Amino acid sequence: MIHETAVISPGATLGNNVTVGPFAIIGDEVVIGDNCRIESHVVIKGPTRIGQGNHFYQFCSIGEDCQDKKYAGERTELLIGNNNVFREGVTVHRGTVQDESVTRIGSDNLFMVNAHIAHDCVLGSNIIIANNVMLAGHVEVGDYAIFGGATAVHQFCKIGAHSFMGGGAIILRDVPPFVMVSGTKHIPQGINSEGLRRRGYSKETVMAIKRGYKAIYRENNTLDEAIKKLTEMADEHPEIGMVITFLAASERGIIR
């Protein structure tokens, strides 16, 4: 159902069974997949491509121009997967030509009230982002990461899969996979063992990840020394290989 007060551009494409609420605005070059629900006062600008089964609550702003002062109206886009939930007031901006011109969001993510996803962010799937979280430009987030309310992430940071950011955390460096972070000084607080348990990881795997964490954070190793120890564990526990890959790709340096 499309409400009579909604404004939909002739240049937009809507799939089957899409609901559009009162006073919503859908612009040119917006493609919305089947079974999406657009509540009242949502604004979606293009070029934006949205998959199936997404739900946008009232006052979301999706696909708007970025807030980078270098942006000069170049053609950039936003890509969104399937079955995401965007709660009230969420903002997501398109990319910039200084990066790959695309902001990407995977599937099955939850974005709570007033979350902000800036230009050129790349997000995986099954992520939870709580109220008032702010991701600056060019941030990368792995699958199953969780952000507590009011977390702020510096531009170009990488957030590893299955990591957990406590409410109010200030993230200035990369967060490795599985690691928990809290506080304004982004202090590591162990691994996200509860999250791993909920996702079916065995006790043996969790213990291996804990040993990897200790090698990085508790044994006074240099990062090279820690990677050497992790490499010795990786054949038996592939999850440790994920950590090694992340450390090797880190450009800002990891939290320590």
Secondary structure as the mmCIF struct_conf table of DSSP 4:
data_model
#
loop_
_struct_conf.conf_type_id
_struct_conf.id
_struct_conf.beg_label_comp_id
_struct_conf.beg_label_asym_id
_struct_conf.beg_label_seq_id
_struct_conf.end_label_comp_id
_struct_conf.end_label_asym_id
_struct_conf.end_label_seq_id
STRN STRN1 ILE A 2 ILE A 2
TURN_TY1_P TURN_TY1_P1 GLU A 4 THR A 5
STRN STRN2 VAL A 7 ILE A 8
TURN_TY1_P TURN_TY1_P2 PRO A 10 GLY A 11
STRN STRN3 THR A 13 LEU A 14
TURN_TY1_P TURN_TY1_P3 ASN A 16 ASN A 17
STRN STRN4 THR A 19 VAL A 20
TURN_TY1_P TURN_TY1_P4 PRO A 22 PHE A 23
STRN STRN5 ILE A 25 ILE A 26
TURN_TY1_P TURN_TY1_P5 ASP A 28 GLU A 29
STRN STRN6 VAL A 30 ILE A 32
TURN_TY1_P TURN_TY1_P6 ASP A 34 ASN A 35
STRN STRN7 ARG A 37 ILE A 38
TURN_TY1_P TURN_TY1_P7 SER A 40 HIS A 41
STRN STRN8 VAL A 43 ILE A 44
BEND BEND1 GLY A 46 PRO A 47
STRN STRN9 THR A 48 ILE A 50
BEND BEND2 GLN A 52 GLY A 53
STRN STRN10 HIS A 55 PHE A 56
TURN_TY1_P TURN_TY1_P8 GLN A 58 PHE A 59
STRN STRN11 SER A 61 GLU A 64
HELX_LH_PP_P HELX_LH_PP_P1 ASP A 65 CYS A 66
BEND BEND3 GLN A 67 GLN A 67
TURN_TY1_P TURN_TY1_P9 LYS A 69 LYS A 70
BEND BEND4 GLY A 73 GLY A 73
STRN STRN12 GLU A 77 ILE A 80
BEND BEND5 ASN A 82 ASN A 83
STRN STRN13 VAL A 85 PHE A 86
TURN_TY1_P TURN_TY1_P10 GLU A 88 GLY A 89
STRN STRN14 THR A 91 HIS A 93
TURN_TY1_P TURN_TY1_P11 VAL A 97 GLU A 100
BEND BEND6 SER A 101 SER A 101
STRN STRN15 VAL A 102 ILE A 105
BEND BEND7 SER A 107 ASP A 108
STRN STRN16 LEU A 110 PHE A 111
TURN_TY1_P TURN_TY1_P12 VAL A 113 ASN A 114
STRN STRN17 HIS A 116 ILE A 117
TURN_TY1_P TURN_TY1_P13 HIS A 119 ASP A 120
STRN STRN18 VAL A 122 LEU A 123
BEND BEND8 SER A 125 ASN A 126
STRN STRN19 ILE A 128 ILE A 129
TURN_TY1_P TURN_TY1_P14 ASN A 131 ASN A 132
STRN STRN20 MET A 134 LEU A 135
TURN_TY1_P TURN_TY1_P15 GLY A 137 HIS A 138
STRN STRN21 GLU A 140 VAL A 141
TURN_TY1_P TURN_TY1_P16 ASP A 143 TYR A 144
STRN STRN22 ILE A 146 PHE A 147
TURN_TY1_P TURN_TY1_P17 GLY A 149 ALA A 150
STRN STRN23 ALA A 152 VAL A 153
TURN_TY1_P TURN_TY1_P18 GLN A 155 PHE A 156
STRN STRN24 LYS A 158 ILE A 159
TURN_TY1_P TURN_TY1_P19 ALA A 161 HIS A 162
STRN STRN25 PHE A 164 MET A 165
TURN_TY1_P TURN_TY1_P20 GLY A 167 GLY A 168
STRN STRN26 ILE A 170 ILE A 171
BEND BEND9 ARG A 173 ARG A 173
STRN STRN27 ASP A 174 VAL A 175
TURN_TY1_P TURN_TY1_P21 PRO A 177 PHE A 178
STRN STRN28 VAL A 179 SER A 182
TURN_TY1_P TURN_TY1_P22 GLY A 183 HIS A 186
STRN STRN29 ILE A 187 ILE A 191
HELX_RH_AL_P HELX_RH_AL_P1 SER A 193 ARG A 198
TURN_TY1_P TURN_TY1_P23 ARG A 199 GLY A 200
HELX_RH_AL_P HELX_RH_AL_P2 LYS A 203 TYR A 217
TURN_TY1_P TURN_TY1_P24 ARG A 218 ARG A 218
BEND BEND10 GLU A 219 GLU A 219
HELX_RH_AL_P HELX_RH_AL_P3 LEU A 223 ALA A 234
TURN_TY1_P TURN_TY1_P25 ASP A 235 GLU A 236
HELX_RH_AL_P HELX_RH_AL_P4 PRO A 238 ALA A 249
BEND BEND11 GLU A 251 ARG A 252
STRN STRN30 ILE A 254 ILE A 254
#
